[in-house]
Amino acid sequence: MRIIVALALGSFLCAQPPRQEAIARLEAALKLHPENPGPRGALLRLYYDNPLQPSDAASRAGRRRNILWLIEKRPDAPDLATMFGVIDAEGVKADPEGAAESARLWREQIAKPDASSKVLANAAWFFKMSDREKARALADRALERDAKSPEAARMKGVLDVLLWLGATRLERNDVVTAFDPARSETALREIESSDNAALLAGAGQFLLPQGGPQFQDAMGAPDALDRGERWIAKAHELDPSNAAYRSALAQVYQREAGATLDPRWKVQLLAKTIELSANESQRAHFLADLASAEWDAAEDQNAQRDANAALSIARKDDYTIHVSHTILGSAAAAHGDLAEAKQQLLDSARVKTMPAPRMSLAQDLLEHGQSGAVVEYLELCRAFWKSDRGFIDHFEPLLRAGKKPELLAVYNPAPPPKPVALPAPELIDDPAMLRWTPVPGAESYVVEWDVQQNGRWEFDADGSVRVIPTGDTSAKAPVAIPLRWRVYAVGRSGAGVASSWQIRENAK
């Protein structure tokens, strides 16, 4: 069977800790080392969460607190030049007060005579939609300060794309959703004629996500993927040693390969990614993708060659291991070597993390009467496939009963019942410790504590809260001053209900 199908389950479902627990741990790390900007980038992504949904009050406050800290303390931080590092005044993630405070802090930073090119470029990113003239002036000023600044050149490329498109609204994932007919062909010519690799790459990478229906309706013929590819390819040609440009160009070829229905053209596109790989791990991943495409295109020998090559350098890359063994097993089954095919099937499942296993080889072996091997395969998959939605438990009894179900068919079980949040722990009065009753089903707990400033609780003032993640049902009082605290349990379904605040007048 040539068509290799993976169940469409997002990789974010695979063995990820609950979002709230991850936030609590990162916030706790910041309390210990508040000057370390490292955790803030991860926190910004966690607080941003689903780009389609508005932020809740706690996430909005968390984003605002961390972004404002970065602007004030580390205005050159790379995270500030991403969608996660901007507070929008309108849109699905709107926080008008936070946006106004961001603008004030950025104006303070750019007013400094010694503002670096990175700071100026980050400020330009913030003002790119609200004040494009200011953003362009900031990018020019950054290049005057450092003509070789890749951050400033990238920003020039982004601004040129926005001017060329006549962009008037930017929404989730930095996608332009409204266009002004009065576009700037001058901006387009600046990109097309540029020999600055960073400008070209910045323009190309910003353009690539813009190929949706609104773009096509507004722009007509120009294809975002083709034009973006041309700009990034030129950037790579100008600076072939730049790993970021190689990676960006490889992503273009991968996207084109994913969009084509021609298996041979897909092979040609993925073949281009091999020499663009930045390291052995990425090369192994690309080789596995290429081998999969070659198998679908009936290039059996090439598929086996590249699958073996991928395995030789895969080390612990679970995706590469799974896909490559699947290809080799499919080849063995096609040549009648069922013993080898069974071994490859089982080897493909000896991984730790995969969003979902492939079922094509299992289906091939099932058609050859090897239901026992398929059951063994599913049992191995159970160890890492936590989001199977009952797939294994549904099909295993059928296989054991000697049936031959269609494993590649779309599996649509009844929707599971909505998980019930864990109840709030009961707080225990203890002068020495913060204590609470255990909650059945809890895997850990998060203590939130708060102090007063100028007679007002900080959480009530700005939404900020301090946390203590723990696996116990007690925690040491963090400060010897009056405070209030509460706790919630964290289980497999996420954070539970928080207890009521309890004021502790004489913390010890």
Secondary structure as GFF3:
##gff-version 3
##sequence-region A 1 508
A	DSSP	three_ten_helix	11	13	.	.	.	ID=ss1
A	DSSP	alpha_helix	19	32	.	.	.	ID=ss2
A	DSSP	alpha_helix	38	48	.	.	.	ID=ss3
A	DSSP	alpha_helix	57	73	.	.	.	ID=ss4
A	DSSP	three_ten_helix	78	81	.	.	.	ID=ss5
A	DSSP	three_ten_helix	83	85	.	.	.	ID=ss6
A	DSSP	alpha_helix	96	110	.	.	.	ID=ss7
A	DSSP	alpha_helix	117	127	.	.	.	ID=ss8
A	DSSP	alpha_helix	132	145	.	.	.	ID=ss9
A	DSSP	alpha_helix	150	165	.	.	.	ID=ss10
A	DSSP	beta_strand	167	171	.	.	.	ID=ss11
A	DSSP	three_ten_helix	172	174	.	.	.	ID=ss12
A	DSSP	beta_strand	175	179	.	.	.	ID=ss13
A	DSSP	alpha_helix	185	192	.	.	.	ID=ss14
A	DSSP	alpha_helix	197	207	.	.	.	ID=ss15
A	DSSP	three_ten_helix	208	210	.	.	.	ID=ss16
A	DSSP	alpha_helix	213	219	.	.	.	ID=ss17
A	DSSP	alpha_helix	224	238	.	.	.	ID=ss18
A	DSSP	alpha_helix	243	259	.	.	.	ID=ss19
A	DSSP	alpha_helix	263	274	.	.	.	ID=ss20
A	DSSP	alpha_helix	280	296	.	.	.	ID=ss21
A	DSSP	alpha_helix	300	314	.	.	.	ID=ss22
A	DSSP	alpha_helix	318	334	.	.	.	ID=ss23
A	DSSP	alpha_helix	338	348	.	.	.	ID=ss24
A	DSSP	alpha_helix	360	367	.	.	.	ID=ss25
A	DSSP	alpha_helix	371	382	.	.	.	ID=ss26
A	DSSP	alpha_helix	391	400	.	.	.	ID=ss27
A	DSSP	beta_strand	427	428	.	.	.	ID=ss28
A	DSSP	beta_strand	434	436	.	.	.	ID=ss29
A	DSSP	beta_strand	444	450	.	.	.	ID=ss30
A	DSSP	beta_strand	452	453	.	.	.	ID=ss31
A	DSSP	beta_strand	456	457	.	.	.	ID=ss32
A	DSSP	alpha_helix	458	462	.	.	.	ID=ss33
A	DSSP	beta_strand	466	470	.	.	.	ID=ss34
A	DSSP	beta_strand	474	475	.	.	.	ID=ss35
A	DSSP	beta_strand	483	491	.	.	.	ID=ss36
A	DSSP	beta_strand	494	495	.	.	.	ID=ss37
A	DSSP	beta_strand	502	504	.	.	.	ID=ss38
###
